[in-house]
């Protein structure tokens, strides 16, 4: 069974669609377990002090769950089973940590056309590879 992590960025629907298409193709040739992940960014201290700790976490988890709906609908249409999770943290670090924690052998990003920030700091796939280190495990797939 291949465990696949699919990080979702709601600001990149084309990337999400591409990643889901790749996962659907994989599911046709091998048994896969898919975990969708939305990483919600931490909020600044100024914003955090306006909310209780639990209230802020609930808001972040609810927003993350909404962000996952597009990817979930694509997987539902394709008949691919999945689980979803929302975590709060720095994107690349949290994606790498989640992939290891959930025993994923692949992280699928979909098409990766970085904008200006991506050209300066590297794409999210490149940043995750950097956090994973030289082991190459799990495999990071971006097209």
FIKOLZA-1660 file (N, C-alpha, C; in steps of 0.1 Angstrom, whole numbers, plus 5000, padded with zeros to 4 digits):
% residues 143
   i   px   py   pz ch aa at
   1 5008 4988 5000  A  X  N
   1 5000 5000 5000  A  X CA
   1 5009 5012 5000  A  X  C
   2 5007 5021 4991  A  X  N
   2 5014 5034 4990  A  X CA
   2 5007 5045 4997  A  X  C
   3 5013 5051 5006  A  X  N
   3 5007 5062 5013  A  X CA
   3 5012 5075 5007  A  X  C
   4 5002 5083 5003  A  X  N
   4 5005 5096 4996  A  X CA
   4 4999 5108 5003  A  X  C
   5 5007 5118 5005  A  X  N
   5 5003 5130 5011  A  X CA
   5 5001 5141 5000  A  X  C
   6 4990 5148 5000  A  X  N
   6 4988 5158 4990  A  X CA
   6 4985 5171 4997  A  X  C
   7 4995 5180 4998  A  X  N
   7 4993 5193 5004  A  X CA
   7 4985 5202 4995  A  X  C
   8 4975 5209 5001  A  X  N
   8 4966 5217 4993  A  X CA
   8 4968 5231 4997  A  X  C
   9 4969 5239 4986  A  X  N
   9 4969 5254 4987  A  X CA
   9 4957 5259 4980  A  X  C
  10 4948 5265 4987  A  X  N
  10 4935 5269 4980  A  X CA
  10 4938 5281 4970  A  X  C
  11 4949 5287 4971  A  X  N
  11 4953 5298 4962  A  X CA
  11 4958 5293 4949  A  X  C
  12 4960 5280 4948  A  X  N
  12 4965 5273 4936  A  X CA
  12 4956 5262 4931  A  X  C
  13 4944 5265 4926  A  X  N
  13 4935 5254 4922  A  X CA
  13 4940 5246 4911  A  X  C
  14 4948 5252 4901  A  X  N
  14 4954 5244 4890  A  X CA
  14 4964 5234 4896  A  X  C
  15 4971 5238 4906  A  X  N
  15 4981 5228 4912  A  X CA
  15 4974 5217 4919  A  X  C
  16 4963 5221 4926  A  X  N
  16 4955 5211 4933  A  X CA
  16 4949 5201 4923  A  X  C
  17 4943 5206 4912  A  X  N
  17 4937 5197 4902  A  X CA
  17 4948 5188 4896  A  X  C
  18 4960 5193 4893  A  X  N
  18 4971 5185 4888  A  X CA
  18 4975 5174 4898  A  X  C
  19 4976 5178 4910  A  X  N
  19 4980 5168 4920  A  X CA
  19 4970 5157 4921  A  X  C
  20 4957 5161 4922  A  X  N
  20 4947 5151 4923  A  X CA
  20 4946 5142 4910  A  X  C
  21 4949 5147 4899  A  X  N
  21 4949 5139 4886  A  X CA
  21 4961 5129 4887  A  X  C
  22 4972 5133 4893  A  X  N
  22 4983 5124 4894  A  X CA
  22 4980 5113 4904  A  X  C
  23 4973 5116 4915  A  X  N
  23 4969 5106 4925  A  X CA
  23 4959 5097 4919  A  X  C
  24 4950 5102 4912  A  X  N
  24 4940 5093 4905  A  X CA
  24 4946 5083 4896  A  X  C
  25 4956 5088 4888  A  X  N
  25 4964 5078 4879  A  X CA
  25 4971 5068 4887  A  X  C
  26 4977 5072 4898  A  X  N
  26 4984 5062 4907  A  X CA
  26 4975 5052 4912  A  X  C
  27 4963 5057 4916  A  X  N
  27 4953 5047 4922  A  X CA
  27 4948 5037 4913  A  X  C
  28 4950 5039 4900  A  X  N
  28 4945 5029 4890  A  X CA
  28 4955 5018 4888  A  X  C
  29 4968 5021 4892  A  X  N
  29 4978 5010 4890  A  X CA
  29 4983 5004 4903  A  X  C
  30 4980 5010 4914  A  X  N
  30 4985 5005 4927  A  X CA
  30 4975 5009 4938  A  X  C
  31 4976 5001 4949  A  X  N
  31 4968 5005 4960  A  X CA
  31 4974 5016 4967  A  X  C
  32 4966 5027 4970  A  X  N
  32 4971 5039 4976  A  X CA
  32 4962 5043 4988  A  X  C
  33 4968 5049 4997  A  X  N
  33 4961 5056 5008  A  X CA
  33 4964 5071 5007  A  X  C
  34 4954 5079 5005  A  X  N
  34 4956 5093 5002  A  X CA
  34 4952 5101 5015  A  X  C
  35 4961 5111 5018  A  X  N
  35 4959 5120 5029  A  X CA
  35 4960 5134 5024  A  X  C
  36 4949 5141 5024  A  X  N
  36 4949 5156 5020  A  X CA
  36 4954 5164 5032  A  X  C
  37 4962 5174 5030  A  X  N
  37 4967 5182 5041  A  X CA
  37 4966 5197 5037  A  X  C
  38 4960 5204 5046  A  X  N
  38 4960 5219 5045  A  X CA
  38 4968 5224 5057  A  X  C
  39 4978 5232 5054  A  X  N
  39 4986 5238 5065  A  X CA
  39 4981 5252 5066  A  X  C
  40 4976 5255 5078  A  X  N
  40 4971 5269 5081  A  X CA
  40 4983 5276 5087  A  X  C
  41 4986 5288 5082  A  X  N
  41 4997 5296 5088  A  X CA
  41 4994 5300 5102  A  X  C
  42 5004 5301 5110  A  X  N
  42 5003 5307 5124  A  X CA
  42 4999 5322 5122  A  X  C
  43 4992 5327 5131  A  X  N
  43 4988 5341 5131  A  X CA
  43 4998 5349 5140  A  X  C
  44 4999 5362 5137  A  X  N
  44 5008 5370 5145  A  X CA
  44 5003 5371 5159  A  X  C
  45 5012 5375 5168  A  X  N
  45 5008 5377 5182  A  X CA
  45 4997 5387 5184  A  X  C
  46 4997 5397 5175  A  X  N
  46 4987 5408 5176  A  X CA
  46 4973 5403 5173  A  X  C
  47 4972 5394 5163  A  X  N
  47 4959 5388 5160  A  X CA
  47 4956 5378 5171  A  X  C
  48 4965 5370 5175  A  X  N
  48 4962 5359 5184  A  X CA
  48 4957 5364 5197  A  X  C
  49 4961 5376 5202  A  X  N
  49 4957 5381 5215  A  X CA
  49 4942 5385 5214  A  X  C
  50 4936 5386 5203  A  X  N
  50 4922 5390 5202  A  X CA
  50 4913 5378 5204  A  X  C
  51 4919 5366 5204  A  X  N
  51 4911 5353 5205  A  X CA
  51 4916 5345 5217  A  X  C
  52 4907 5336 5222  A  X  N
  52 4912 5326 5231  A  X CA
  52 4919 5316 5223  A  X  C
  53 4928 5308 5229  A  X  N
  53 4936 5298 5222  A  X CA
  53 4927 5288 5215  A  X  C
  54 4917 5283 5222  A  X  N
  54 4909 5273 5216  A  X CA
  54 4900 5279 5204  A  X  C
  55 4895 5291 5206  A  X  N
  55 4887 5298 5196  A  X CA
  55 4896 5300 5184  A  X  C
  56 4908 5304 5185  A  X  N
  56 4917 5307 5174  A  X CA
  56 4919 5294 5166  A  X  C
  57 4922 5283 5174  A  X  N
  57 4925 5270 5167  A  X CA
  57 4913 5265 5160  A  X  C
  58 4901 5267 5166  A  X  N
  58 4889 5262 5159  A  X CA
  58 4886 5270 5146  A  X  C
  59 4889 5283 5146  A  X  N
  59 4888 5291 5134  A  X CA
  59 4898 5287 5123  A  X  C
  60 4910 5284 5127  A  X  N
  60 4920 5279 5118  A  X CA
  60 4916 5265 5112  A  X  C
  61 4911 5256 5120  A  X  N
  61 4907 5243 5116  A  X CA
  61 4895 5244 5107  A  X  C
  62 4886 5252 5110  A  X  N
  62 4874 5254 5101  A  X CA
  62 4877 5260 5088  A  X  C
  63 4886 5270 5088  A  X  N
  63 4890 5276 5075  A  X CA
  63 4898 5265 5067  A  X  C
  64 4906 5258 5073  A  X  N
  64 4914 5247 5066  A  X CA
  64 4905 5237 5060  A  X  C
  65 4895 5233 5068  A  X  N
  65 4885 5223 5063  A  X CA
  65 4878 5228 5050  A  X  C
  66 4874 5241 5050  A  X  N
  66 4868 5247 5038  A  X CA
  66 4878 5247 5026  A  X  C
  67 4891 5249 5029  A  X  N
  67 4901 5250 5019  A  X CA
  67 4903 5236 5012  A  X  C
  68 4899 5225 5019  A  X  N
  68 4901 5212 5014  A  X CA
  68 4890 5207 5005  A  X  C
  69 4879 5214 5005  A  X  N
  69 4867 5209 4998  A  X CA
  69 4868 5207 4983  A  X  C
  70 4876 5216 4977  A  X  N
  70 4877 5214 4962  A  X CA
  70 4885 5201 4959  A  X  C
  71 4896 5198 4966  A  X  N
  71 4903 5186 4964  A  X CA
  71 4895 5174 4968  A  X  C
  72 4887 5175 4979  A  X  N
  72 4878 5164 4983  A  X CA
  72 4868 5161 4972  A  X  C
  73 4862 5171 4966  A  X  N
  73 4852 5169 4956  A  X CA
  73 4858 5162 4944  A  X  C
  74 4871 5165 4940  A  X  N
  74 4877 5159 4929  A  X CA
  74 4880 5144 4932  A  X  C
  75 4884 5141 4944  A  X  N
  75 4887 5127 4947  A  X CA
  75 4873 5119 4948  A  X  C
  76 4863 5126 4954  A  X  N
  76 4850 5119 4954  A  X CA
  76 4845 5115 4940  A  X  C
  77 4846 5125 4931  A  X  N
  77 4842 5122 4917  A  X CA
  77 4850 5111 4911  A  X  C
  78 4863 5109 4914  A  X  N
  78 4871 5099 4909  A  X CA
  78 4869 5086 4916  A  X  C
  79 4862 5086 4928  A  X  N
  79 4860 5074 4936  A  X CA
  79 4873 5070 4943  A  X  C
  80 4882 5079 4946  A  X  N
  80 4894 5076 4954  A  X CA
  80 4891 5080 4969  A  X  C
  81 4894 5070 4977  A  X  N
  81 4892 5072 4992  A  X CA
  81 4903 5080 4997  A  X  C
  82 4901 5088 5007  A  X  N
  82 4911 5097 5013  A  X CA
  82 4907 5100 5028  A  X  C
  83 4916 5106 5035  A  X  N
  83 4914 5112 5047  A  X CA
  83 4920 5126 5046  A  X  C
  84 4915 5135 5055  A  X  N
  84 4919 5149 5054  A  X CA
  84 4924 5154 5068  A  X  C
  85 4933 5163 5068  A  X  N
  85 4938 5168 5080  A  X CA
  85 4942 5183 5078  A  X  C
  86 4940 5191 5089  A  X  N
  86 4944 5205 5089  A  X CA
  86 4954 5206 5100  A  X  C
  87 4966 5212 5097  A  X  N
  87 4976 5214 5107  A  X CA
  87 4979 5229 5107  A  X  C
  88 4984 5234 5118  A  X  N
  88 4989 5248 5119  A  X CA
  88 5004 5249 5120  A  X  C
  89 5010 5257 5112  A  X  N
  89 5025 5258 5113  A  X CA
  89 5031 5264 5100  A  X  C
  90 5044 5263 5099  A  X  N
  90 5051 5268 5087  A  X CA
  90 5049 5257 5076  A  X  C
  91 5046 5261 5064  A  X  N
  91 5042 5252 5054  A  X CA
  91 5052 5240 5051  A  X  C
  92 5064 5244 5047  A  X  N
  92 5073 5233 5043  A  X CA
  92 5077 5224 5054  A  X  C
  93 5079 5230 5066  A  X  N
  93 5083 5222 5078  A  X CA
  93 5072 5212 5081  A  X  C
  94 5059 5218 5081  A  X  N
  94 5048 5210 5086  A  X CA
  94 5045 5199 5076  A  X  C
  95 5046 5202 5063  A  X  N
  95 5044 5191 5053  A  X CA
  95 5054 5180 5054  A  X  C
  96 5067 5183 5056  A  X  N
  96 5077 5173 5058  A  X CA
  96 5074 5165 5070  A  X  C
  97 5071 5172 5081  A  X  N
  97 5068 5165 5094  A  X CA
  97 5056 5155 5092  A  X  C
  98 5045 5160 5086  A  X  N
  98 5033 5152 5084  A  X CA
  98 5036 5140 5076  A  X  C
  99 5044 5142 5065  A  X  N
  99 5047 5130 5057  A  X CA
  99 5054 5119 5065  A  X  C
 100 5064 5123 5073  A  X  N
 100 5071 5114 5081  A  X CA
 100 5062 5108 5092  A  X  C
 101 5054 5116 5099  A  X  N
 101 5045 5111 5109  A  X CA
 101 5035 5101 5104  A  X  C
 102 5030 5103 5092  A  X  N
 102 5019 5095 5087  A  X CA
 102 5025 5083 5078  A  X  C
 103 5038 5082 5078  A  X  N
 103 5045 5072 5070  A  X CA
 103 5043 5072 5055  A  X  C
 104 5042 5084 5050  A  X  N
 104 5039 5085 5035  A  X CA
 104 5052 5083 5028  A  X  C
 105 5051 5076 5016  A  X  N
 105 5062 5073 5008  A  X CA
 105 5063 5083 4996  A  X  C
 106 5052 5091 4994  A  X  N
 106 5052 5101 4984  A  X CA
 106 5045 5114 4989  A  X  C
 107 5049 5125 4984  A  X  N
 107 5042 5138 4986  A  X CA
 107 5040 5143 4972  A  X  C
 108 5027 5145 4968  A  X  N
 108 5024 5149 4955  A  X CA
 108 5019 5164 4955  A  X  C
 109 5026 5172 4947  A  X  N
 109 5023 5187 4947  A  X CA
 109 5016 5191 4934  A  X  C
 110 5016 5183 4924  A  X  N
 110 5010 5187 4911  A  X CA
 110 5020 5197 4904  A  X  C
 111 5014 5204 4894  A  X  N
 111 5022 5213 4886  A  X CA
 111 5028 5224 4895  A  X  C
 112 5040 5227 4892  A  X  N
 112 5046 5237 4901  A  X CA
 112 5053 5248 4893  A  X  C
 113 5046 5259 4891  A  X  N
 113 5051 5270 4884  A  X CA
 113 5052 5282 4894  A  X  C
 114 5064 5283 4900  A  X  N
 114 5065 5293 4911  A  X CA
 114 5065 5307 4905  A  X  C
 115 5059 5316 4913  A  X  N
 115 5059 5330 4910  A  X CA
 115 5072 5336 4914  A  X  C
 116 5072 5349 4916  A  X  N
 116 5084 5356 4920  A  X CA
 116 5090 5351 4933  A  X  C
 117 5081 5349 4943  A  X  N
 117 5086 5344 4956  A  X CA
 117 5092 5330 4954  A  X  C
 118 5086 5321 4946  A  X  N
 118 5091 5308 4944  A  X CA
 118 5104 5308 4937  A  X  C
 119 5107 5318 4928  A  X  N
 119 5119 5319 4922  A  X CA
 119 5130 5324 4931  A  X  C
 120 5126 5332 4941  A  X  N
 120 5136 5337 4951  A  X CA
 120 5139 5326 4962  A  X  C
 121 5128 5321 4967  A  X  N
 121 5129 5312 4979  A  X CA
 121 5128 5297 4975  A  X  C
 122 5125 5294 4963  A  X  N
 122 5123 5280 4958  A  X CA
 122 5109 5276 4960  A  X  C
 123 5104 5267 4951  A  X  N
 123 5090 5263 4952  A  X CA
 123 5088 5255 4965  A  X  C
 124 5075 5253 4968  A  X  N
 124 5072 5246 4980  A  X CA
 124 5078 5232 4980  A  X  C
 125 5077 5226 4968  A  X  N
 125 5083 5212 4967  A  X CA
 125 5098 5213 4970  A  X  C
 126 5105 5223 4965  A  X  N
 126 5119 5224 4968  A  X CA
 126 5122 5226 4983  A  X  C
 127 5113 5234 4989  A  X  N
 127 5115 5237 5003  A  X CA
 127 5113 5225 5011  A  X  C
 128 5103 5217 5008  A  X  N
 128 5100 5204 5015  A  X CA
 128 5111 5195 5013  A  X  C
 129 5116 5193 5001  A  X  N
 129 5128 5185 4999  A  X CA
 129 5140 5189 5008  A  X  C
 130 5142 5201 5009  A  X  N
 130 5152 5206 5018  A  X CA
 130 5150 5202 5033  A  X  C
 131 5138 5203 5037  A  X  N
 131 5135 5199 5051  A  X CA
 131 5136 5184 5053  A  X  C
 132 5133 5176 5042  A  X  N
 132 5135 5161 5043  A  X CA
 132 5149 5157 5043  A  X  C
 133 5158 5165 5038  A  X  N
 133 5172 5162 5038  A  X CA
 133 5176 5153 5026  A  X  C
 134 5187 5147 5028  A  X  N
 134 5193 5139 5017  A  X CA
 134 5187 5125 5015  A  X  C
 135 5179 5121 5025  A  X  N
 135 5174 5107 5024  A  X CA
 135 5165 5105 5012  A  X  C
 136 5158 5115 5007  A  X  N
 136 5149 5114 4996  A  X CA
 136 5137 5106 4999  A  X  C
 137 5134 5104 5012  A  X  N
 137 5123 5097 5016  A  X CA
 137 5114 5105 5025  A  X  C
 138 5102 5108 5022  A  X  N
 138 5095 5103 5011  A  X CA
 138 5098 5111 4998  A  X  C
 139 5094 5105 4987  A  X  N
 139 5096 5110 4974  A  X CA
 139 5087 5122 4972  A  X  C
 140 5093 5134 4967  A  X  N
 140 5085 5146 4965  A  X CA
 140 5082 5146 4950  A  X  C
 141 5070 5147 4946  A  X  N
 141 5066 5147 4932  A  X CA
 141 5059 5160 4928  A  X  C
 142 5065 5167 4919  A  X  N
 142 5059 5179 4913  A  X CA
 142 5062 5179 4899  A  X  C
 143 5053 5184 4891  A  X  N
 143 5055 5184 4876  A  X CA
 143 5057 5197 4871  A  X  C
% end
